[in-house]
Amino acid sequence: MTTLTSQERLRYDRQMIIPGIGEAGQKKLKQAKVFIAGLGGLGSVSGYYMAAAGVGHLRIADGDCVEFANLNRQILHHTPDIGIPKTESALKKLRALNPFCVITALHETIRIDNVIGLVGDSDIILDGTDNIATRKVLNSASVSLDIPFIYGGVNGFNGTVSTFIPGKTPCFECLFHQQSDKTQSPGVIGPLPAMVAAIQSLEAIKIILEMDGLLTNRLLLIRGVDMVIKKIDVPKNPECPICGPDMEKRQNG
């Protein structure tokens, strides 16, 4: 049975007093397992907030090493970390932030042939990647494992967020079926991935606490230049190759 230590009660006091969380909600957070895919601008912030909130188990995966060009937005990594794996840098910071959080660091590039093993027995997939191809791999794992996938994307001053729940909502493929990656990486202003990842983190916490009001069936669009934020409806694609009827037939044998 999950219990909270006296130190944990002090650490999480300001969120445990929120109606709807309390001790029972904090125990749910402690029991939860979240997979964070990528430790860049998005994953830095979502990893920090997941650990700070008291999510008990984190699996963090990234195959890259820290570079100077990362430091304008990837807040888990500092100048002395240049050249070391992002997983190593992130693990050190997150353990220092919250020693009660069990963290498994996986220095691997996420691919279709290893994604299921990387995700393991996680309850949620949090997208911290920077390309559509890897997000489609994560989406396939989400559908196969029947766990939520929280997408976040950034480009310049713009950001997007949505939550996909297998069997209940469209999936990432429904929304981005026709899109592929451009050859050049987009520019990113540092606060935008922080905004997007903070929203992703809030979505993850709400899922763990079994709260309503998720960004399901909707895509949140953030335009940072003039602070216009809007939501658009996202329909399910009845012919989706990932979550459509063909996939359901294959799963049912």
C-alpha positions in Angstrom: 0.0 0.0 0.0 1.4 3.4 -1.0 2.2 5.7 2.0 3.6 9.2 2.2 6.5 10.0 4.5 6.5 13.1 6.7 9.0 14.7 4.3 6.8 14.0 1.3 3.8 15.6 3.1 5.9 18.7 3.6 7.2 18.7 0.1 3.8 18.4 -1.5 1.8 20.4 1.0 0.9 23.2 -1.4 -0.7 20.9 -3.9 -2.2 18.5 -1.4 -4.4 21.3 0.0 -6.0 21.7 -3.4 -9.6 20.3 -3.5 -9.5 17.2 -5.6 -6.0 16.2 -4.8 -5.4 15.7 -1.1 -3.5 12.7 0.3 -5.4 10.3 -1.9 -4.4 12.2 -5.1 -0.8 12.5 -3.9 -0.7 8.8 -3.5 -1.9 8.3 -7.0 0.9 10.5 -8.3 3.4 8.5 -6.2 2.1 5.3 -7.8 2.2 6.6 -11.4 4.7 5.8 -14.0 5.4 8.3 -16.8 7.6 7.8 -19.9 9.2 11.0 -21.1 10.4 10.7 -24.7 13.1 13.2 -25.4 14.9 15.5 -22.9 15.1 18.7 -25.0 13.1 21.9 -24.6 9.9 20.0 -23.9 11.2 17.1 -22.0 13.4 19.3 -19.7 10.3 21.1 -18.5 7.9 18.2 -18.3 10.6 16.0 -16.6 11.1 18.8 -14.0 7.4 19.2 -13.3 6.7 15.5 -13.1 9.4 15.0 -10.6 8.5 18.1 -8.7 4.8 17.0 -8.5 5.8 13.7 -6.9 5.2 11.3 -9.8 6.8 8.2 -8.3 8.4 6.6 -11.4 9.9 8.3 -14.5 11.4 6.6 -17.5 13.4 9.2 -19.5 14.8 8.4 -22.9 17.0 10.3 -25.3 19.9 9.3 -27.6 21.6 12.6 -27.9 24.3 14.5 -26.0 24.1 18.0 -24.7 25.2 20.7 -27.2 25.7 24.5 -26.9 22.8 25.1 -29.2 20.4 23.3 -26.7 21.0 25.8 -23.9 18.6 28.5 -24.9 15.6 26.3 -24.1 16.6 23.0 -22.5 16.7 24.0 -18.9 17.8 20.7 -17.4 21.1 21.1 -19.1 23.9 23.5 -18.1 27.1 24.7 -19.7 29.3 22.1 -17.9 27.1 19.3 -19.3 28.2 19.9 -22.9 29.2 16.6 -24.5 27.5 14.3 -22.0 24.3 12.3 -22.7 21.2 14.2 -22.0 19.9 11.3 -19.9 22.9 11.6 -17.6 22.5 15.3 -17.3 18.7 15.1 -16.7 19.1 12.2 -14.2 21.4 14.2 -12.0 19.2 17.3 -11.9 15.9 15.4 -11.4 17.4 13.2 -8.6 18.7 16.4 -6.9 15.2 18.0 -7.2 13.3 15.0 -5.8 15.1 12.0 -4.3 11.7 10.3 -3.7 11.2 9.9 -7.5 12.5 6.7 -9.0 14.1 7.5 -12.3 15.2 5.1 -15.1 17.4 6.8 -17.6 17.6 5.2 -21.1 20.3 6.6 -23.4 18.7 5.3 -26.6 17.2 6.7 -29.8 13.5 5.9 -29.9 12.7 3.6 -32.8 9.9 1.4 -33.9 11.8 -1.7 -32.9 12.6 -0.6 -29.4 9.8 1.8 -28.3 7.7 -0.8 -26.5 10.7 -1.9 -24.4 11.6 1.7 -23.6 8.1 2.6 -22.6 7.9 -0.5 -20.4 5.0 -0.5 -17.9 4.5 3.2 -18.0 1.0 4.6 -17.6 1.4 7.7 -19.9 3.7 8.7 -22.8 4.8 12.4 -22.6 6.1 13.6 -26.0 9.3 15.7 -25.7 10.6 14.9 -29.2 11.1 17.3 -32.1 10.0 15.4 -35.2 6.9 13.9 -36.6 8.5 10.5 -37.4 9.4 9.8 -33.8 6.0 11.0 -32.6 4.3 8.5 -35.0 6.4 5.8 -33.4 5.3 6.9 -29.9 1.7 7.1 -31.1 1.9 3.5 -32.3 3.2 2.4 -28.9 0.4 4.4 -27.2 -2.2 2.5 -29.2 -0.5 -0.9 -28.9 -0.1 -0.5 -25.1 -3.4 1.2 -24.6 -2.0 4.2 -22.7 -2.5 8.0 -23.2 -0.1 9.9 -25.4 0.3 13.7 -24.7 1.7 15.5 -27.7 3.5 18.8 -27.7 5.1 20.7 -30.6 6.9 24.0 -31.0 8.0 26.1 -34.0 9.4 29.6 -33.6 6.8 31.5 -31.5 4.1 28.9 -32.0 3.1 25.8 -30.0 0.6 23.0 -30.1 -0.7 20.5 -27.6 -3.2 17.6 -27.6 -4.0 14.5 -25.6 -4.7 11.2 -27.3 -6.4 8.3 -25.4 -6.6 5.0 -27.3 -10.1 3.7 -27.9 -11.7 7.0 -26.8 -10.2 9.8 -29.0 -8.4 10.3 -32.3 -4.8 9.4 -32.3 -1.8 11.4 -33.5 -1.9 9.7 -36.9 -5.5 10.8 -37.4 -4.3 14.4 -37.1 -0.9 14.3 -38.9 -1.4 11.4 -41.4 -0.4 13.5 -44.4 2.5 15.3 -42.7 6.2 14.4 -42.6 9.3 16.1 -41.3 10.9 19.0 -43.1 14.7 18.8 -43.7 15.6 21.8 -41.6 15.0 22.0 -37.9 12.7 24.9 -36.9 13.8 27.8 -34.8 12.6 27.9 -31.2 12.3 30.7 -28.7 13.0 29.3 -25.2 9.7 30.2 -23.4 7.5 28.5 -26.0 8.6 24.9 -25.2 8.3 25.8 -21.5 4.6 26.9 -22.1 3.8 23.8 -24.1 5.5 21.4 -21.7 3.8 23.0 -18.7 0.4 22.3 -20.3 1.5 18.8 -21.2 2.5 18.2 -17.6 -0.8 19.5 -16.3 -2.6 17.1 -18.7 -0.5 14.2 -17.3 -1.3 15.1 -13.7 -5.0 15.4 -14.5 -5.0 11.9 -16.2 -3.3 10.4 -13.1 -5.8 12.1 -10.8 -8.6 10.9 -13.1 -9.9 14.5 -13.6 -12.1 15.8 -16.4 -11.3 18.7 -18.8 -8.5 17.1 -20.8 -7.3 18.3 -24.2 -8.9 15.3 -25.9 -10.5 15.6 -29.3 -9.0 19.1 -29.5 -5.8 20.7 -30.5 -4.6 23.7 -28.5 -2.8 26.3 -30.7 -0.6 28.9 -29.0 0.6 31.9 -31.0 3.2 33.5 -28.8 3.8 36.6 -30.9 0.4 38.2 -30.0 -0.7 35.7 -27.3 -3.6 34.3 -29.2 -4.6 30.9 -27.8 -7.4 28.8 -29.4 -8.7 25.3 -29.6 -9.8 23.4 -32.7 -11.8 20.2 -32.8 -9.9 17.1 -34.0 -12.1 14.4 -35.6 -11.2 10.7 -35.6 -10.2 9.3 -39.0 -12.4 6.2 -39.5 -9.7 4.9 -41.9 -6.7 5.6 -39.7 -4.1 2.9 -40.2 -3.1 3.1 -36.5 -6.3 3.3 -34.5 -8.9 2.6 -37.2 -11.0 -0.6 -37.8 -8.1 -2.5 -39.4 -6.0 -2.0 -36.3 -8.8 -3.2 -34.1 -9.2 -6.3 -36.2 -5.5 -7.1 -35.9 -5.6 -6.6 -32.1 -8.6 -8.9 -31.8 -6.9 -11.6 -33.9 
